Amino acid sequence: MATTHRDPRRPGQRHDETKPQPCAGCDTSGLDALKCEAEGIKKQAEVTAGAATAVGQRRTKYDAARNLYTHAREDAAKSVEASRTLADQLWDRLKCMIDDARVVERMKGAHRVVREKLDDCGRGTGCCADDDCEFDTDVADVSIGELHARLAEAQRHIAQAEKCFDDLVIEAEQLTKRVTDAKSELAAISEEMGKDPKGTALNRLYARLLIVKQQLDAVWRGFAGPNDYMDCLCQALTCELRAWQARAVFEGAIAVAECRSKAEEERCDSLEKNLVAALLAEFDKQSTDRDAADTDTV
């Protein structure tokens, strides 16, 4: 009796669960993405740690600033008032000693011009903190060029805020020095006036007196009181903190973008160096895919 052999591949027989399936290929790009995200997180953490140190040191100084400034201002108030009274007295005496209204008016005019030039230098009084300290930290789909531009802006704000804060936080000491210097200069002017100066010597004394009166007018640096001073100091510290936070985001995003760019370059370099192997691998893949498609249509 003849034996009948069943064709394992004839139509109608289920064999798809046991036959080898074509490999879909291994995509390792997800590993690169994960690595780059980790690089960004690491960089952001490093910048944040540096910010915590920098801002933390200034926060300690900020906490002590109010008492230092309040006491210095209270101590200076009486000296400033006495100095202004003496300056007015010397002013009247010098005008009489010069005894020429034209010289007095020309000196005043010259002083106005010089003062305007000084104002143009941007070294006036008042709060030095930047009141426009907001940052766009949405970095989704932002080009690396734009990220670098935003980082530069954040760094500019950090530098400006640090300079402002470091200058303001020693204001108690600087206020005391300004008052002492003005008092000493008035005493020196008074002493020289007692030597009966003439001509250009009188003009020089008058110029010095105009400068001292200007300094006394600006002695408080534009701050009406301790609260105004502390508000400005707080504004500088807050801006620095916001700028550091934005910088951390931007540097983290830049680290991710640079990592992805490097991974892409490495992938392309590897492809160029192994073109034959890549071609044969792709041939094998396409052949396997085609064989599987042909089998499914039988």
C-alpha positions as CSV (number, residue, x, y, z in Angstrom):
1,M,0.0,0.0,0.0
2,A,1.4,3.3,-1.0
3,T,2.1,5.8,1.7
4,T,0.7,9.3,1.3
5,H,2.9,12.2,2.4
6,R,1.2,15.4,3.4
7,D,2.8,18.5,1.9
8,P,3.4,20.8,4.9
9,R,3.1,23.9,2.7
10,R,0.0,23.1,0.7
11,P,-2.8,25.7,0.8
12,G,-5.2,25.4,3.7
13,Q,-2.7,24.1,6.2
14,R,-1.8,26.4,9.2
15,H,2.0,26.7,9.4
16,D,2.5,30.5,10.1
17,E,2.9,29.9,13.9
18,T,5.9,27.6,13.4
19,K,7.8,29.0,10.5
20,P,10.7,31.6,11.0
21,Q,9.5,35.2,10.8
22,P,11.6,37.8,9.1
23,C,13.5,40.2,11.4
24,A,11.9,43.6,11.5
25,G,15.4,45.2,12.1
26,C,16.9,46.7,15.3
27,D,16.4,50.5,15.7
28,T,18.9,51.8,18.3
29,S,18.0,55.4,17.9
30,G,15.9,55.2,21.1
31,L,19.1,54.5,23.0
32,D,20.7,57.7,21.6
33,A,17.7,59.7,22.5
34,L,17.7,58.4,26.0
35,K,21.5,59.1,26.4
36,C,21.0,62.6,25.1
37,E,18.1,63.3,27.5
38,A,20.3,62.1,30.3
39,E,23.1,64.5,29.2
40,G,20.6,67.4,29.2
41,I,19.4,66.5,32.7
42,K,23.0,66.2,34.0
43,K,24.0,69.6,32.5
44,Q,20.9,71.3,33.9
45,A,21.6,69.9,37.4
46,E,25.2,71.1,37.2
47,V,24.1,74.6,36.3
48,T,21.4,74.6,39.0
49,A,24.0,73.6,41.6
50,G,26.2,76.4,40.6
51,A,23.3,78.8,40.8
52,A,22.4,77.6,44.3
53,T,25.9,78.4,45.5
54,A,26.1,81.9,43.8
55,V,22.6,83.0,44.8
56,G,22.9,81.4,48.3
57,Q,25.9,83.5,49.1
58,R,24.1,86.7,48.1
59,R,21.0,85.7,50.0
60,T,23.1,85.7,53.2
61,K,24.3,89.2,52.5
62,Y,20.8,90.3,51.6
63,D,19.5,89.2,55.0
64,A,22.1,91.3,56.8
65,A,21.8,94.4,54.5
66,R,18.7,96.0,56.0
67,N,20.1,96.5,59.5
68,L,23.5,97.7,58.2
69,Y,21.9,100.2,55.8
70,T,19.3,101.5,58.3
71,H,21.9,102.2,61.0
72,A,24.3,103.8,58.5
73,R,21.6,106.1,57.2
74,E,20.5,107.1,60.7
75,D,24.1,107.9,61.6
76,A,24.6,109.9,58.4
77,A,21.5,112.0,58.6
78,K,22.8,114.6,61.1
79,S,26.2,114.9,59.4
80,V,24.5,115.5,56.0
81,E,22.3,118.2,57.4
82,A,25.3,119.9,59.1
83,S,27.3,119.6,55.9
84,R,24.6,121.2,53.8
85,T,24.4,124.1,56.2
86,L,28.1,124.6,56.1
87,A,28.1,124.4,52.2
88,D,25.4,127.1,52.0
89,Q,27.5,129.4,54.3
90,L,30.7,128.8,52.2
91,W,28.6,129.4,49.1
92,D,27.6,132.9,50.2
93,R,31.1,133.8,51.4
94,L,32.7,132.7,48.1
95,K,30.3,134.7,46.0
96,C,31.2,137.7,48.0
97,M,34.9,137.0,47.7
98,I,34.7,136.6,43.9
99,D,32.5,139.7,43.7
100,D,31.7,139.2,40.0
101,A,28.2,138.0,39.1
102,R,29.4,137.1,35.6
103,V,32.0,134.6,36.9
104,V,29.4,133.1,39.3
105,E,26.8,132.6,36.5
106,R,29.4,131.1,34.1
107,M,30.6,128.7,36.8
108,K,27.0,127.6,37.4
109,G,26.6,127.1,33.6
110,A,29.8,125.1,33.3
111,H,28.7,123.0,36.2
112,R,25.3,122.2,34.5
113,V,27.1,121.2,31.3
114,V,29.5,118.9,33.1
115,R,26.7,117.4,35.2
116,E,24.7,116.6,32.0
117,K,27.7,114.9,30.5
118,L,28.1,112.8,33.6
119,D,24.4,111.9,33.4
120,D,25.0,110.7,29.8
121,C,27.5,108.3,31.1
122,G,24.7,106.4,32.8
123,R,26.1,106.7,36.3
124,G,23.1,108.3,37.8
125,T,21.3,107.4,41.1
126,G,18.4,105.2,41.7
127,C,17.8,101.4,41.4
128,C,20.3,99.7,39.2
129,A,18.3,96.4,39.0
130,D,16.7,95.4,35.7
131,D,12.9,95.6,35.9
132,D,12.5,93.5,32.7
133,C,13.8,90.1,33.8
134,E,11.5,87.5,32.2
135,F,12.6,84.6,30.0
136,D,10.9,82.2,27.6
137,T,12.0,78.8,28.8
138,D,9.8,76.8,26.4
139,V,12.6,75.0,24.4
140,A,10.4,72.6,22.4
141,D,11.4,72.7,18.7
142,V,13.8,75.6,19.3
143,S,16.9,75.7,17.1
144,I,20.3,75.4,18.7
145,G,21.1,78.9,17.3
146,E,18.1,80.4,19.2
147,L,19.1,78.4,22.3
148,H,22.5,80.0,22.3
149,A,21.0,83.4,21.8
150,R,18.6,82.9,24.8
151,L,21.5,81.6,26.8
152,A,23.6,84.7,26.1
153,E,20.7,86.9,27.1
154,A,20.3,85.0,30.4
155,Q,24.1,85.3,31.1
156,R,23.9,89.1,30.4
157,H,21.1,89.4,33.0
158,I,23.1,87.4,35.5
159,A,26.2,89.6,35.1
160,Q,24.1,92.8,35.3
161,A,22.2,91.6,38.4
162,E,25.3,90.4,40.1
163,K,27.1,93.7,39.5
164,C,24.1,95.7,40.7
165,F,23.6,93.5,43.9
166,D,27.4,93.5,44.7
167,D,27.4,97.3,44.4
168,L,24.3,97.8,46.5
169,V,25.0,95.4,49.2
170,I,27.9,97.5,50.4
171,E,25.9,100.7,50.3
172,A,25.9,101.2,54.0
173,E,29.7,101.4,53.9
174,Q,29.7,103.5,50.8
175,L,27.1,105.9,52.3
176,T,29.3,106.5,55.3
177,K,32.3,107.1,53.1
178,R,30.5,109.6,50.9
179,V,29.3,111.6,54.0
180,T,32.8,111.5,55.5
181,D,34.4,112.6,52.2
182,A,32.0,115.5,51.7
183,K,32.6,116.7,55.3
184,S,36.4,116.5,54.8
185,E,36.2,118.4,51.5
186,L,34.1,121.2,53.1
187,A,36.6,121.5,55.9
188,A,39.4,121.7,53.4
189,I,37.6,124.4,51.3
190,S,36.9,126.4,54.5
191,E,40.5,126.2,55.5
192,E,41.8,127.4,52.1
193,M,39.2,130.3,52.0
194,G,40.8,131.5,55.3
195,K,44.1,132.0,53.4
196,D,42.6,134.9,51.3
197,P,42.8,133.3,47.9
198,K,42.6,135.4,44.7
199,G,41.7,135.0,41.0
200,T,41.8,131.5,39.6
201,A,42.2,130.0,43.1
202,L,38.8,131.4,44.0
203,N,37.3,129.9,40.9
204,R,38.8,126.5,41.8
205,L,37.4,126.7,45.3
206,Y,34.0,127.6,43.8
207,A,34.1,124.7,41.4
208,R,35.0,122.3,44.3
209,L,32.1,123.7,46.3
210,L,29.6,123.1,43.5
211,I,30.8,119.5,43.2
212,V,30.4,119.0,47.0
213,K,26.9,120.4,46.9
214,Q,26.1,118.1,44.1
215,Q,27.4,115.1,46.0
216,L,25.3,116.1,49.1
217,D,22.2,116.2,46.9
218,A,22.9,112.7,45.7
219,V,24.2,111.3,49.0
220,W,21.2,108.9,49.4
221,R,21.7,107.6,45.9
222,G,18.1,108.2,45.0
223,F,16.7,106.0,47.8
224,A,13.9,107.7,49.8
225,G,14.5,105.3,52.7
226,P,15.6,101.8,53.7
227,N,12.5,100.2,52.1
228,D,13.3,101.6,48.7
229,Y,16.9,100.4,49.1
230,M,15.8,96.9,50.1
231,D,13.3,96.7,47.3
232,C,16.0,97.4,44.8
233,L,18.4,94.9,46.4
234,C,15.6,92.2,46.3
235,Q,14.9,93.0,42.7
236,A,18.5,92.4,41.7
237,L,18.6,89.1,43.7
238,T,15.4,87.9,42.2
239,C,16.5,88.7,38.6
240,E,19.7,86.9,39.2
241,L,17.8,83.8,40.4
242,R,15.4,83.9,37.4
243,A,18.2,84.3,35.0
244,W,20.1,81.3,36.5
245,Q,17.0,79.2,36.3
246,A,16.6,80.1,32.6
247,R,20.3,79.5,32.0
248,A,20.0,75.9,33.4
249,V,17.1,75.2,31.1
250,F,18.9,76.6,28.0
251,E,22.2,74.8,28.8
252,G,20.4,71.5,29.3
253,A,18.6,71.9,26.0
254,I,21.8,72.8,24.3
255,A,23.5,69.7,25.7
256,V,20.7,67.5,24.3
257,A,20.9,69.2,20.9
258,E,24.6,68.8,20.7
259,C,24.4,65.2,21.9
260,R,21.9,64.4,19.2
261,S,24.0,66.1,16.5
262,K,27.0,64.1,17.6
263,A,25.1,60.8,17.5
264,E,23.9,61.6,14.0
265,E,27.4,62.4,12.9
266,E,28.7,59.1,14.4
267,R,25.9,57.2,12.7
268,C,26.8,58.7,9.3
269,D,30.5,58.1,9.9
270,S,29.8,54.5,10.7
271,L,27.7,54.1,7.6
272,E,30.4,55.6,5.3
273,K,33.1,53.3,6.8
274,N,30.9,50.2,6.4
275,L,29.1,50.7,3.2
276,V,29.6,47.2,1.9
277,A,28.4,45.6,5.1
278,A,25.4,48.0,5.2
279,L,24.5,47.2,1.6
280,L,24.7,43.4,2.2
281,A,22.6,43.7,5.4
282,E,20.0,45.7,3.6
283,F,20.0,43.2,0.7
284,D,19.5,40.3,3.2
285,K,16.7,42.2,4.8
286,Q,14.9,43.0,1.6
287,S,15.4,39.4,0.4
288,T,13.9,38.0,3.6
289,D,11.0,40.4,3.4
290,R,10.3,39.4,-0.3
291,D,10.5,35.7,0.5
292,A,8.1,36.1,3.3
293,A,5.7,38.1,1.1
294,D,5.9,35.4,-1.7
295,T,5.2,32.6,0.9
296,D,2.2,34.5,2.2
297,T,0.7,34.7,-1.3
298,V,1.1,31.0,-2.1
